[in-house]
Amino acid sequence: MCSYRRWWEHSGLSIGWIGGALHRPSQGTASRVGPGGGATPPRRDRFRRLSLLTKLPQRRLVVGIEFWRSVFCTVFRGFVRYVCDLSSFICSFNVEGDTHNTRNRGKTKTPMSFPLQGHKKIQRGPALYFFALSCTVLNGSRGLDASNVRYLMVSPLDGIPLLFSALNYISPLKITTFVSFTKKRFLNDTVDATDKAVFITGCDTGFGHLLAKRLDSKGYQVLAGCLSPDSEGAAELRKWCSQRLRIIPLDVTQEESVNNAAKLAEDYLRKDGRTLWCLVNNAGIFRGISAELSSMEDFKGCMEVNVFGMIRVTKALLPLLKKTKGRVVNMTSICGRIALRDLTPYSMSKHAAVAFNDCLRQEMKVWDISVVSLEPEMFKTRLTNDEVADEYITATLSELPASVEETYGKSYFEAFRKSKATFLSTASPNLRVVVKDLESAVTLKYPNYHYRPRRSFFFRFILFWFEVMPSYFRDFFVRIVAILCRGPKPIAA
């Protein structure tokens, strides 16, 4: 405790002044005067006053920001000074002997070097070869011929440019983590569910089914849109949920079905004395494989459900949401931020869904309507079921022309099925992570713009780096994953 108190005293944290300004000092305890005239409590009472202070909702954000500000200032103070002292080394490398220049063709190639004054040129092996290539990519240098990198300057300071460039990618993760922790810890107030209703699409199975049960248990009236009101999922909702839940037949690909569902929802709200608080666009499908092997029906099917269906339902229910200044929660995917091979139709539709979500969020600000997107990774739902995936792969491959089958070969398609099953087997069974974020997006007074459910911190870290890294490294990483999943290669390639 002494070490923590010593750090507390030398970190410049102003929590004590805030606590003294907001709380009267305890009787029999001497106090000092801090900035603004507030009484500063003694050092031994600061932790106790801080715990009392955090119980007040209107002051939680101030405490969180001050606390994390001091943590970052203390940890990175020495590091920032070290980087500033070596600022002369943080620059793009000057590459000598540009072999890409046409004037140098036929001439003796000059060995490439990265000159730093006061150091020797030493011939190194593959480790420094990779280091030079990484520095060139991260710093944006051009004219590097990887086959000619033979001589490099070696010193303990040679890693500074690469480290400094890597910090550009670490900073967003640090800021995102800080904001996320602050909102979870200090802005976790929920709305009152007494007179509110939530409309959810795609409640037959998956996340929509689980969210309907969760929100019903929290006191919300759930308007569950199901493709088939007589399905097993709809029957289970009627069995396990309260009498407040309403099953609404809904096919998001049909304009008439969407309009009828909107009218039926309005009638239910008027009858039950509720108001529409939130719309959850959860309905989605997974079709197609690669761009060449997927049919046009696969592309149209994904766009119809994952994009146009979301737009239809949103436009139909926006008049009800404007009256209550509610919110819209759109279920997108990690494939809406990054593109993956053999998921072309699905990735295209999710990129369009993310664009629609971001545009809608900016446009609905004038109406005080919040728009939130959920971008989960791969979880075990009906979309990632091996049997369902095998059915649509079989349907897609059965429509291929004979010329394409000859180009790829029968062995390719057999191996592709196995690699696809291996890839889908890595889906996480922990659906509670996604349902928890969905619940937060619906019930919190101050939701995030984006929720990205991940199975663990390791996967969150890997996927974050995959999203921000250059395209060269991203494609290389995808090839590595394809090799691990034993992805096949066409016989004519």
Disulfide bonds with the S-S distance in Angstrom:
none
